[in-house]
Amino acid sequence: MAENRELILLYQYQKVCRRRADVTKRLAELFSDPALELLSKHLTALEEKMASSSEAISCLRKNIKKLEGDRAAIAYHRKQSEEELYGGRITSPKELTQLERKIEEYRQAEGKVEEELLQAMYGLEEKEKELNDLQSEHARVKRKLETRKKEWLAEKETLEAEKETLEKEEKRLAALLPPVLKTRFERLKVALQGIVVAPVKDKTCGVCHVLLSSGILEKARKGGLSPPACENCGRLLIMVEEEN
């Protein structure tokens, strides 16, 4: 493997470059994490619904208080009229009839207010239940968002540390590479999507898996600074003990 030392070094350099590219890509994806965005939007929507429910509850409570006041006032006037009716001070049949009609109107008004009050109390109960459910959901989503933020931060820190290590290793390997190999690698890197060097595996190209000719295999065994290229995909071929 002595003849292949520079090529194996190039192969290691390629691995580091590819891993650094993957880490950089993942970091970019991380900064536009759709999960965080969706959870944040969900939380905001819940907060808007909670505010709306709270406002509705406040209005219902005010209305209930007003209706209770109206009911008390009507009941007071009805009782006053009933006391007047049964007090014995009014003897005129006409006045008695008018008073009885008035009392009936009070009772009807009292019944109407009572019905409105019951509906308002039922509505309040429903809104309070709705708010309670929203608060529970808000707490659940908030916990989920906080957990995701912690995971996001941990992954970000791990990736940034790995990227820094890879950049140092990439520079170290680049400094050890023969210029002719480094130049050839950089020239082919874009066209071959970052995979310039391919290991020979079972007499085939380790990337495109095409069976290699005996002449190409012999050149690959010899190694050196002018490695053979795969006749199918054009990648530089090297002999390695194993391919991870």
TAVENWO-V482327 format. One line per field, one symbol per residue. psi: psi as a letter, one per 30 degrees, with the letter a starting at -180 (. if undefined). Layout:
psi: ???
This chain:
psi: gefgeeeeeeeeeeeeeeeeeeeeeeeeeefhjfeeeeeeeeeeeeeeeeeeeeeeeeeeeeeeeeeeeeeeeeeeeeeeeeeeegfgfkfkeeeeeeeeeeeeeeeeeeeeeeeeeeeeeeeeeeeeeeeeeeeeeeeeeeeeeeeeeeeeeeeeeeeeeeeeeeeeeeeeeeffkkeeeeeeeeefeeeghfjekkkkjhglkfefgkkkleeeeeeeeebafiklkkfefglkklklelj.
